[in-house]
Amino acid sequence: MLPPEVREFPVYPKNHSVLVDASILLCPAWNLPGVSHMLYLRRGALGLLIVLGIIVPCVTRTSSGRSRSAGVATAAAEQRDAWIDVAQKTHARFTGRRGTLAQFGDSITVTRAFWSPLPYARKNAPPAMQAAFNTVRAYLAPECWQEWKGASYGSEGGKTSQWAEENLDTWLQRLNPEVASIMFGTNDLQTMDVAQYQGRMRRLVRRCLDNGTVVILSTIPPRHGFVEKAAAFAAAVREISRDLRVPLIDFHAEILKRRPDDWDGALDRFAAYDGYDVPTLLARDGVHPSAPKRFENDYSAEALRGHGYALRNYLTLTRYAEVIDVLSGAASHRRIEGAVQPPSQAWFPKAPPLPLPKGPVLRVSTVDELFAAAARVGPGGTILVADGQYRMPRRLEIRTDGVTLRGASGRRERVVLDGEGVLGELLAVTACSDVTIADLTVQNVRWNGIKIDSETGVQRLTLHNCILHNIWQRAVKGVKVPEKDRERLRPQGCRVQYCLFYNDRPKRFEDDPADTAENFGGNYVGGIDVMYVRGWTIRDNVFVGIKGRTGSARGAIFVWHESQDCIIERNVILDCDSGICLGNSSKPDDVPVHCARFLVRNNFVTRAPENGILADYTRDCKILNNTVHDPHSRLGRLIRLVHDNEGLLVANNLLSGPPVRNESSSRIILKNNLAKDLTAALVDPEHGNLRLTARAAEAIDTGVPLPEVTDDIDGKPRSRTPDIGASEYVASPAPAGAALPTR
């Protein structure tokens, strides 16, 4: 198996050749089949090796002995700090007009399908893209949206890097742009070898920098009939970006990541389509990006897989916004690309910081380093992830006992592992115990954000202070455990605490092709969904906006399939279709009950119309001192009891709306629950703050003492005459001379 730095790259066909220079390097043979010794290999400017007739990227060694990948989709991220320093020094020499952006390129650039549509419509744009657009719109010279197109502005169909070299000085003198995006090479594929191409592109970049113009360099898209050579050209541009330390848009890698097998519109499978109206990323000519009318001005995850120019616009906009932040001084330090802006309220649970790492520490700041660290970290080790956006190319797995994966800064919104709407699963824990994942964000994932491979024996996992954002099936998923080894393998002693689960909007069909009108209707989405668990604690989390396409999503917290002895407490659930679900109506014959001996206490649930709190096939569970607010509930299910719930105790719950809905014939104790519209007696029910005010006289001091409930949602101790609901009211100190209310 190739080392992690190399596995990202295609292995080219046997007997493929590439021009290389005469430099020789001694390179280990790694673990290639049939290669068991050191090889003397020629290294080209691209860092490619010819090994047994196969070309693979070479990992060279710097003078310090540190490995350097020949180029990956995250090359720009690897050099983020370095390009910022170069950009600032280049900009210090700039003498032109602020906000000018030149677009140097061929037909893929001169077309008005590139860049020009952005000011007019951006349907389904993710929040980070909209934020980038706001930055660019406020900064860019207006004529640079559409008017700076054509040969006199540095873009023309059919042109090559040679044409650019011959005309660059004229463009720089006439335009003197603050920033220039450069993408040539598609037409060079037919006339130029890799070394010539790289030399020309390197000279273009240097001359722009000498002029005081900051460069954003872009790789070309793959091309039909030139697959290997286009990949080599892309690798050449990545190397220039690293060497000259300029920001990179890796258009080539982004296309292959989204459509690894069917990016090419010239394939026979697309024969029914014409021109640019092809539902993949290259048009029918196999050369230009596609532009299907179906995705016009659309920037949804599906559109970014099906409209080539939309993808280029998205990548260019977000990269240029990052450059603007640096040049304008808005970023006094490295801008956190893709940092999320999550919903926040002053009263949301606040996570205590984790203690300092005790074992070996691996620090990472790139995607490659992250995957390499996960592969080599030893038991008890810690992986500290630097602030930044990590565009994940595949599922990251943790397989080692006692590992901690955490953001280095402790700022969870600044360490973003991003599936970009393409990955099915992003982070997995497999066959290991005592793992902690903390202080980071997992976002934009089609299926499972954090996957617990329960069938492999995962125990005592802790998820602490994480954000799970726009996960379109399950933010946290624990799968079925085989009956044969269930008692040994079932996930035990796990904790999910101080995490934020939120989606920006209800689920759409395009978020998840597996969820269709024929099966789940776009409603197969939820927060936590785990099976066969024992001894879990789910506490102090916030869930916002977990909704299905038609309002029938699964639970924000959904535990089922013979789960036992768990505590669900102090969670805040706001505007989700379903809140806390102990089981559901789907119970296999080999599962006696879904949940046994659960304690659900001190939770806030606001507007969860399908179910606020559900008990469905439970045994000896307790639902105590929760506050559920939905006075206009369309189904009247603030607390709903269905099917077999033998031994269930439901007590001291405050239902601001309809009463407990009991559809079960089991022996159930309903005790001292208050059901009444108390909107005016709660602090801020519109935004989910269901704490009591002095006006909540019917709830204050009217509860019954329960040994399982000794404090409230904020950790305040309960009085001897406790309040009903999750919050214990404490009167504010009265001014001097004023009478104090008695309780």
C-alpha positions in Angstrom: 0.0 0.0 0.0 1.2 3.5 -0.8 1.9 5.8 2.1 -0.9 8.3 2.9 0.7 11.2 1.1 0.5 9.3 -2.2 -2.8 7.5 -2.0 -4.7 10.7 -3.0 -3.3 10.6 -6.5 -4.3 8.6 -9.5 -2.0 5.8 -10.6 -1.5 6.3 -14.3 -1.6 3.6 -16.9 1.3 1.3 -17.5 3.9 2.6 -20.0 2.6 6.2 -19.7 5.6 8.5 -20.1 6.3 12.1 -19.0 9.2 14.4 -19.7 11.5 14.6 -16.7 14.7 16.5 -16.0 18.1 14.9 -15.4 18.2 15.3 -11.6 18.5 12.0 -9.8 17.2 11.2 -6.3 17.3 8.2 -4.1 13.8 7.3 -3.1 12.6 4.4 -0.9 10.5 1.9 -2.8 7.7 2.1 -0.2 5.6 -1.0 -0.3 4.8 -1.3 -3.9 4.0 -4.8 -5.2 7.2 -6.4 -6.6 9.5 -3.6 -5.5 11.5 -4.5 -2.4 14.6 -2.4 -2.8 15.7 1.2 -3.1 15.4 2.6 -6.6 17.4 5.3 -8.4 14.7 7.4 -10.0 14.6 10.4 -12.2 12.5 13.2 -10.7 10.8 15.7 -12.9 9.7 19.1 -12.1 6.3 17.6 -11.2 7.7 15.3 -8.5 6.5 12.3 -10.5 8.3 9.0 -10.4 8.4 6.3 -13.0 8.3 3.0 -11.2 7.9 -0.2 -13.2 6.2 1.7 -15.9 3.8 3.3 -13.5 3.8 7.0 -12.7 3.1 8.0 -9.2 3.7 11.3 -7.3 7.0 11.4 -5.5 7.3 12.5 -1.9 10.6 14.4 -1.7 12.6 15.4 1.3 13.5 18.9 2.2 16.8 19.8 3.7 15.3 19.5 7.1 14.2 15.9 6.4 10.5 16.8 6.4 8.3 15.1 3.8 6.6 17.2 1.1 3.8 15.8 -1.0 4.0 16.5 -4.7 0.6 18.1 -4.6 -2.9 17.4 -3.4 -6.3 19.1 -3.3 -5.3 20.8 -0.1 -2.0 22.3 -1.3 -3.3 25.8 -0.7 -4.3 25.0 2.8 -0.8 23.6 3.5 0.8 26.9 2.7 -1.9 29.2 4.1 0.3 31.1 6.5 3.1 31.4 3.9 0.9 32.8 1.1 -0.6 35.4 3.4 2.9 36.7 4.2 3.8 36.8 0.5 0.5 38.4 -0.4 1.0 41.1 2.2 4.5 41.9 1.0 3.4 41.9 -2.6 0.5 44.2 -1.9 2.9 46.6 -0.1 4.4 47.3 -3.6 1.0 47.7 -5.3 0.4 51.1 -6.9 -3.0 50.6 -8.6 -6.7 50.9 -7.7 -8.1 48.9 -4.8 -10.6 46.3 -5.6 -9.5 45.5 -9.2 -9.5 41.8 -10.2 -8.1 40.6 -13.5 -9.1 37.2 -14.9 -6.3 35.9 -17.2 -7.3 32.8 -19.1 -8.7 31.1 -22.2 -12.3 30.3 -23.2 -13.1 28.8 -19.8 -12.4 32.3 -18.3 -13.6 34.8 -21.0 -17.1 33.3 -21.0 -19.7 35.2 -19.0 -20.7 31.9 -17.4 -17.6 32.4 -15.3 -17.8 35.1 -12.5 -20.3 37.4 -14.2 -23.5 35.7 -13.0 -22.6 35.9 -9.3 -24.1 39.4 -8.5 -27.5 38.4 -9.8 -28.5 35.1 -8.2 -27.0 32.5 -5.9 -29.8 30.1 -5.2 -29.2 27.6 -2.3 -25.8 29.2 -1.6 -24.3 27.8 1.7 -23.8 30.4 4.4 -20.0 30.5 3.9 -20.5 31.3 0.2 -23.0 34.1 1.0 -20.6 35.6 3.5 -17.9 35.4 0.9 -20.1 37.1 -1.6 -20.9 39.9 0.8 -17.2 40.5 1.3 -16.5 40.6 -2.4 -19.5 42.8 -3.3 -18.4 45.4 -0.8 -14.8 45.4 -2.1 -14.7 44.6 -5.8 -14.6 47.4 -8.4 -18.0 47.1 -10.2 -16.5 46.8 -13.7 -14.6 43.7 -12.7 -17.8 41.6 -12.5 -18.5 41.7 -16.3 -16.5 44.3 -18.2 -13.0 43.1 -17.6 -13.4 40.3 -20.2 -11.8 39.8 -23.7 -8.3 39.8 -25.2 -7.4 43.3 -24.0 -8.2 42.2 -20.5 -6.2 39.0 -20.6 -8.9 36.4 -21.6 -9.6 34.9 -25.0 -10.8 31.6 -26.4 -8.3 29.2 -27.8 -5.3 30.9 -26.1 -2.3 29.4 -24.4 0.2 30.3 -21.7 2.6 31.3 -24.5 0.0 34.0 -25.6 -0.2 35.1 -22.0 3.6 35.4 -21.7 3.7 37.5 -24.9 1.0 39.9 -23.7 1.2 40.0 -19.9 3.3 43.2 -19.7 0.7 45.1 -21.7 -2.1 43.9 -19.5 -0.3 44.7 -16.3 0.6 48.2 -17.6 -2.9 48.9 -18.8 -4.9 47.3 -15.9 -2.4 47.3 -13.0 -4.8 44.9 -11.2 -4.6 44.4 -7.4 -5.3 40.7 -7.8 -5.1 38.4 -10.9 -6.6 35.0 -11.2 -4.7 32.9 -13.7 -5.8 29.7 -15.4 -4.2 28.6 -18.7 -3.3 25.1 -19.8 -6.3 23.4 -21.5 -5.1 24.5 -25.0 -1.5 23.9 -24.0 -2.2 20.2 -23.7 -2.1 19.7 -27.4 1.1 21.7 -28.1 3.3 21.8 -25.1 5.1 19.4 -22.8 4.8 19.6 -19.0 8.2 21.2 -18.4 7.5 24.0 -20.9 4.1 24.6 -19.5 5.3 24.8 -15.9 8.1 27.2 -16.9 5.7 29.5 -18.7 3.2 29.5 -15.8 5.9 30.1 -13.2 7.2 33.1 -15.2 3.6 34.5 -15.4 3.2 34.3 -11.7 6.6 35.9 -11.0 6.0 38.9 -13.3 2.6 39.6 -11.7 4.2 39.4 -8.2 7.0 41.8 -9.3 4.3 44.2 -10.5 2.7 44.2 -7.0 -0.3 42.1 -8.2 -1.4 39.3 -5.9 -1.9 36.1 -7.8 -4.7 33.4 -7.3 -3.5 30.4 -9.3 -5.9 27.8 -10.6 -5.4 24.3 -11.9 -7.2 23.4 -15.2 -10.1 20.9 -15.3 -9.5 17.4 -16.5 -9.9 16.9 -20.2 -11.3 14.1 -22.4 -8.5 12.4 -24.2 -5.8 14.1 -22.1 -6.6 12.6 -18.7 -3.0 11.9 -17.6 -1.5 15.0 -19.1 -4.1 17.3 -17.6 -3.4 15.7 -14.2 0.3 16.4 -14.7 -0.4 20.0 -15.6 -2.5 20.3 -12.5 0.4 18.9 -10.4 2.7 21.4 -12.0 0.5 24.3 -11.0 0.2 22.9 -7.4 4.0 22.9 -7.3 4.2 26.5 -8.5 1.7 27.5 -5.8 3.8 25.9 -3.1 7.1 27.2 -4.4 6.0 30.8 -4.9 3.6 30.7 -2.1 0.5 32.0 -3.8 -3.1 31.0 -3.1 -4.5 28.1 -5.2 -7.9 27.1 -6.6 -7.5 23.4 -7.3 -10.3 23.1 -9.8 -9.0 19.8 -11.2 -9.0 18.1 -7.8 -12.4 19.5 -6.8 -13.9 18.1 -10.0 -12.4 14.7 -9.4 -13.5 14.7 -5.8 -17.1 15.4 -6.7 -17.3 13.2 -9.8 -14.4 10.7 -9.7 -15.9 8.3 -12.3 -18.2 10.4 -14.5 -16.9 13.9 -14.7 -16.5 13.7 -18.5 -19.5 14.8 -20.4 -18.1 13.2 -23.6 -18.7 9.7 -22.2 -21.2 7.6 -24.0 -23.5 7.6 -21.0 -24.2 11.3 -21.7 -24.9 10.9 -25.4 -28.5 12.0 -25.0 -27.4 15.5 -23.9 -26.2 18.4 -26.0 -23.5 21.0 -25.6 -23.2 22.4 -22.1 -26.5 20.9 -20.9 -24.9 17.8 -19.4 -25.6 16.7 -15.8 -22.0 16.3 -14.9 -19.0 18.8 -14.5 -17.7 18.8 -18.1 -19.7 19.6 -21.2 -20.2 17.2 -24.1 -17.0 18.4 -25.7 -15.1 17.0 -22.8 -13.2 20.3 -22.6 -15.3 23.0 -21.1 -17.1 23.1 -17.8 -20.8 22.2 -18.1 -23.7 24.6 -17.6 -27.0 22.7 -17.5 -30.1 24.9 -17.3 -31.4 22.8 -14.5 -28.7 24.2 -12.2 -28.5 27.7 -13.5 -27.4 30.1 -10.7 -27.7 27.2 -8.2 -25.1 26.5 -5.6 -26.6 23.6 -3.8 -24.4 20.5 -3.1 -26.1 18.8 -6.0 -25.5 21.8 -8.4 -21.8 21.8 -7.4 -21.6 18.2 -8.7 -23.6 19.0 -11.9 -22.7 22.5 -13.1 -19.0 23.0 -13.9 -19.1 26.8 -14.0 -21.1 27.0 -10.8 -18.3 25.0 -9.1 -15.6 27.3 -10.5 -17.6 30.4 -9.5 -18.0 29.0 -6.0 -14.3 28.1 -5.6 -13.1 31.5 -7.0 -15.5 33.5 -4.9 -14.5 31.9 -1.6 -10.8 32.1 -2.4 -10.9 35.7 -3.5 -12.9 36.6 -0.4 -10.1 35.1 1.7 -7.5 37.2 -0.2 -9.6 40.3 0.3 -9.6 39.7 4.1 -5.8 39.6 4.0 -5.3 42.7 1.8 -7.9 44.8 3.5 -6.6 44.1 7.0 -9.8 42.5 8.1 -7.8 39.5 9.1 -5.2 40.5 11.6 -4.1 36.8 11.6 -4.9 33.8 9.4 -8.5 33.9 8.2 -10.4 30.8 9.3 -11.7 29.7 5.9 -15.1 28.1 6.3 -15.5 28.9 10.0 -19.1 28.5 11.0 -21.3 31.0 12.6 -23.6 28.8 14.7 -26.8 29.8 16.5 -25.8 31.1 19.9 -27.6 32.3 23.0 -26.0 33.5 26.2 -27.9 30.9 28.2 -26.9 27.9 26.0 -24.8 25.3 28.0 -21.1 26.3 28.1 -18.5 23.5 27.8 -15.7 23.4 30.4 -12.3 23.1 28.7 -10.6 19.8 28.5 -7.5 19.3 30.5 -4.1 19.5 28.8 -3.1 16.4 26.9 -1.1 13.8 29.0 0.3 11.5 26.3 2.1 12.1 23.0 0.8 15.0 20.9 0.6 15.2 17.1 -0.1 18.7 15.8 -1.7 18.9 12.3 -2.7 21.8 10.1 -3.5 20.1 6.7 -5.7 17.3 5.5 -2.8 15.1 4.7 -1.3 15.6 8.2 -4.7 14.8 9.8 -5.1 11.5 7.9 -1.4 10.6 8.6 -1.8 11.4 12.3 -4.9 9.2 12.6 -3.0 6.3 11.0 0.0 6.5 13.2 -1.2 7.9 16.6 -0.5 5.5 19.4 -2.7 4.5 22.4 -3.4 7.5 24.6 -2.1 10.0 22.1 -3.7 13.3 21.1 -4.2 14.8 17.7 -4.4 18.6 18.0 -5.9 20.2 14.9 -5.1 23.8 14.0 -7.8 26.3 13.2 -8.9 26.1 9.6 -11.2 24.5 7.1 -10.3 20.9 6.2 -12.0 19.7 3.0 -12.2 16.0 3.6 -11.6 13.8 0.6 -12.8 10.6 2.3 -13.9 9.2 5.7 -11.4 9.7 8.5 -11.2 6.7 10.9 -10.0 6.4 14.4 -9.0 2.9 15.3 -6.7 3.3 18.3 -7.6 3.1 22.0 -7.5 6.2 24.1 -7.0 8.7 21.3 -8.2 12.3 21.6 -8.9 14.2 18.4 -9.5 17.9 19.3 -9.2 21.4 18.0 -6.0 23.0 19.3 -7.6 26.4 20.0 -10.6 25.0 21.9 -12.8 27.1 19.5 -15.0 24.5 17.9 -16.3 26.8 15.2 -12.8 27.5 14.0 -11.8 23.9 13.3 -14.1 22.7 10.5 -14.0 19.2 8.9 -16.0 19.7 5.8 -17.6 17.1 3.7 -18.8 19.8 1.2 -22.1 17.9 0.6 -20.3 15.1 -1.1 -19.0 12.7 1.5 -21.4 10.0 2.7 -19.6 9.7 6.1 -16.9 12.0 7.5 -15.6 10.7 10.8 -15.7 7.1 12.1 -14.7 5.4 15.3 -14.0 1.7 14.8 -12.9 -1.2 17.0 -11.5 0.9 19.8 -12.4 2.3 23.3 -11.9 5.5 25.3 -11.7 7.8 22.4 -12.5 11.6 22.8 -13.5 13.9 19.9 -13.7 17.5 21.0 -13.6 21.2 20.1 -14.3 20.9 16.3 -17.0 21.1 13.7 -18.2 18.4 11.3 -20.4 19.7 8.5 -21.9 19.2 5.1 -22.2 15.4 5.1 -24.8 13.4 3.1 -25.3 10.6 5.6 -23.5 10.3 8.9 -21.3 13.0 10.4 -19.8 10.9 13.2 -20.3 7.2 12.7 -19.9 4.7 15.5 -19.1 1.3 14.0 -20.9 -0.3 16.9 -20.6 -3.8 15.5 -16.8 -3.6 16.0 -16.8 -3.0 19.8 -16.7 0.8 20.5 -16.8 1.6 24.2 -16.6 4.8 26.3 -16.5 7.2 23.4 -16.8 10.9 24.4 -18.1 13.6 22.1 -17.4 17.0 23.8 -18.0 20.5 22.6 -18.5 19.6 18.9 -20.7 21.2 16.3 -22.5 19.0 13.8 -23.9 21.2 11.0 -25.9 20.3 7.9 -25.7 16.5 8.3 -28.4 15.1 6.2 -29.1 11.7 7.7 -27.7 11.4 11.2 -25.2 13.7 12.9 -24.2 10.8 15.2 -25.0 7.3 14.2 -24.5 4.0 16.0 -25.5 1.0 13.9 -26.9 -2.5 14.8 -24.9 -4.9 16.8 -24.9 -8.6 15.8 -27.0 -10.8 18.1 -24.2 -13.4 18.5 -21.8 -11.0 20.3 -24.2 -8.3 21.3 -23.4 -8.2 25.1 -19.7 -7.9 24.4 -19.8 -5.5 21.5 -22.7 -3.1 22.4 -21.5 0.5 22.9 -21.3 1.2 26.6 -20.4 4.2 28.8 -20.4 6.7 26.0 -21.0 10.4 26.5 -22.3 13.1 24.2 -22.0 16.5 25.9 -21.9 20.2 25.2 -22.4 19.7 21.5 -24.4 21.8 19.1 -26.5 20.1 16.4 -28.0 22.3 13.8 -29.1 22.4 10.2 -29.6 25.7 8.2 -32.9 24.6 6.7 -35.2 21.5 6.3 -33.8 18.6 4.3 -34.2 18.6 0.5 -34.0 15.7 -1.9 -30.8 17.0 -3.4 -29.0 16.8 0.0 -29.3 13.0 0.0 -30.0 11.0 -3.2 -30.8 7.9 -1.1 -33.8 9.7 0.5 -36.4 9.9 -2.2 -40.2 10.4 -2.7 -40.5 6.6 -3.0 -39.0 5.8 0.5 -38.6 8.4 3.2 -39.9 11.5 1.3 -36.9 13.6 2.3 -37.5 13.1 6.1 -34.7 10.6 6.8 -32.7 13.0 9.0 -32.0 13.3 12.7 -29.5 14.2 15.4 -28.3 11.3 17.5 -29.5 7.8 16.4 -28.0 4.9 18.3 -29.0 1.3 19.0 -28.1 -1.4 21.6 -26.4 1.1 23.8 -25.9 0.8 27.6 -24.9 3.3 30.2 -24.8 6.4 27.9 -25.1 10.0 29.1 -26.5 12.6 26.6 -26.4 16.0 28.4 -26.0 19.7 27.9 -26.4 19.6 24.1 -28.3 22.0 21.9 -30.3 20.9 18.8 -31.7 23.5 16.4 -33.6 23.1 13.1 -33.4 19.3 12.6 -36.2 19.1 10.1 -37.4 16.9 7.3 -38.6 18.0 3.9 -42.3 17.7 5.0 -41.9 18.0 8.7 -41.5 14.3 9.7 -37.8 14.1 10.6 -36.5 11.5 13.2 -35.6 12.5 16.7 -33.1 15.1 17.7 -32.2 12.3 20.2 -33.4 8.9 19.1 -32.4 5.8 21.1 -33.8 2.3 20.3 -33.2 -1.4 19.8 -32.7 -2.9 23.3 -30.9 0.1 24.8 -30.4 0.2 28.6 -29.6 2.4 31.6 -29.1 5.8 29.9 -29.5 9.3 31.1 -30.7 12.1 28.9 -30.6 15.5 30.7 -30.2 19.2 30.4 -30.5 19.3 26.6 -32.1 22.2 24.7 -34.1 21.2 21.6 -35.5 24.1 19.5 -37.6 23.9 16.3 -36.9 20.2 15.4 -39.6 18.0 14.0 -39.1 15.5 16.9 -37.4 16.0 20.2 -36.4 13.1 22.5 -37.5 9.7 21.2 -37.2 6.6 23.4 -37.9 4.0 20.7 -40.4 4.1 17.8 -43.2 2.0 16.5 -40.9 -0.1 14.4 -39.7 -2.9 16.7 -38.2 -6.2 15.3 -39.4 -9.4 16.9 -36.0 -10.1 18.5 -36.1 -6.7 20.4 -38.2 -7.0 23.6 -38.3 -3.2 24.1 -36.4 -0.3 22.7 -35.4 1.4 26.0 -35.1 0.0 29.5 -34.4 2.0 32.7 -33.8 5.4 31.0 -33.9 8.6 32.9 -35.0 11.7 30.9 -34.9 14.8 33.1 -34.4 18.6 33.0 -34.7 19.1 29.3 -36.1 22.0 27.3 -38.0 21.2 24.2 -39.6 24.0 22.1 -41.8 23.4 19.0 -41.2 19.7 18.2 -44.6 19.0 16.5 -44.1 15.2 15.7 -43.1 14.4 19.3 -41.7 16.5 22.1 -40.8 13.5 24.2 -41.8 10.1 23.0 -41.9 6.7 24.8 -42.6 3.9 22.5 -41.9 0.3 23.6 -40.0 1.1 26.9 -39.7 -0.6 30.2 -39.2 1.0 33.7 -38.2 4.4 32.2 -38.7 7.8 33.9 -39.6 11.1 32.3 -39.1 13.8 35.0 -39.1 17.6 35.3 -38.9 18.4 31.6 -40.3 21.6 30.1 -42.0 21.2 26.6 -43.4 24.3 24.9 -45.7 24.2 21.9 -49.0 25.8 22.8 -50.2 25.6 19.2 -49.0 22.0 18.6 -50.8 20.6 15.5 -50.7 17.0 16.8 -50.8 17.6 20.6 -47.8 15.4 21.2 -45.7 17.4 23.7 -45.3 14.1 25.6 -46.5 11.0 23.8 -46.8 7.5 25.2 -47.4 4.7 22.6 -47.5 0.9 22.7 -45.9 -1.0 25.6 -44.4 1.2 28.3 -44.7 -1.0 31.4 -43.4 0.7 34.6 -43.1 4.2 33.0 -43.1 7.2 35.4 -44.0 10.6 34.0 -43.8 13.3 36.7 -43.3 17.0 37.3 -43.2 17.9 33.6 -44.3 21.3 32.5 -46.3 21.2 29.3 -46.8 24.6 27.9 -49.6 23.4 25.6 -51.7 20.2 25.4 -51.5 17.6 28.1 -49.7 14.2 28.0 -51.0 12.1 25.1 -51.3 8.5 26.4 -52.0 6.0 23.7 -50.6 3.1 25.7 -52.5 0.5 27.7 -49.5 -0.3 29.9 -49.1 0.4 33.7 -48.0 4.0 33.7 -47.8 6.5 36.5 -48.6 10.1 35.5 -47.9 12.3 38.5 -48.1 16.0 39.0 -47.6 17.2 35.4 -48.8 20.7 34.6 -50.3 21.4 31.2 -51.2 24.9 30.4 -50.1 27.6 27.9 -47.5 29.4 30.0 -46.0 31.5 27.2 -46.3 34.7 29.3 -44.7 33.0 32.3 -41.5 31.8 30.6 -38.3 33.9 30.0 -38.1 33.8 26.2 -40.1 30.8 24.7 -39.8 32.1 21.2 -36.1 31.5 21.3 -36.2 28.3 23.4 -35.5 29.8 26.9 -38.1 28.1 29.0 -36.9 29.2 32.4 -39.6 30.3 34.8 -40.4 33.9 35.7 -42.2 35.1 38.8 -45.4 34.9 36.8 -45.3 31.0 36.7 -47.1 30.7 40.0 -48.7 27.4 39.0 -45.3 25.8 38.5 -43.3 27.4 41.3 -43.1 25.2 44.5 -45.8 22.9 43.2 -43.6 19.9 42.3 -43.1 16.7 44.2 -39.6 15.8 45.5 -38.1 13.1 43.4 -34.8 11.4 44.4 -33.7 11.3 40.7 -34.0 15.1 40.4 -31.9 17.0 42.9 -30.9 19.9 40.6 -32.3 21.7 37.5 -31.2 22.4 33.9 -28.6 24.9 35.2 -27.3 22.7 38.0 -29.0 24.8 40.6 -30.2 22.6 43.6 -33.8 21.9 43.9 -35.6 23.2 47.0 -37.6 21.0 49.3 -40.7 22.1 47.5 -39.4 21.9 43.9 -40.8 23.6 40.9 -42.5 21.8 38.0 -40.4 21.6 34.8 -36.7 21.7 34.0 -35.9 25.1 35.6 -36.0 26.0 39.3 -37.1 29.6 39.8 -34.9 31.8 42.0 -36.0 35.3 42.7 -33.6 38.1 42.0 -32.3 39.9 45.1 -34.7 42.8 46.0 -33.4 46.4 46.3 -32.6 47.6 49.8 -35.7 48.2 51.8 -38.0 46.2 49.5 -39.9 43.2 50.7 -38.7 39.8 49.5 -41.2 37.4 48.1 -41.7 34.3 50.2 -41.6 30.8 48.8 
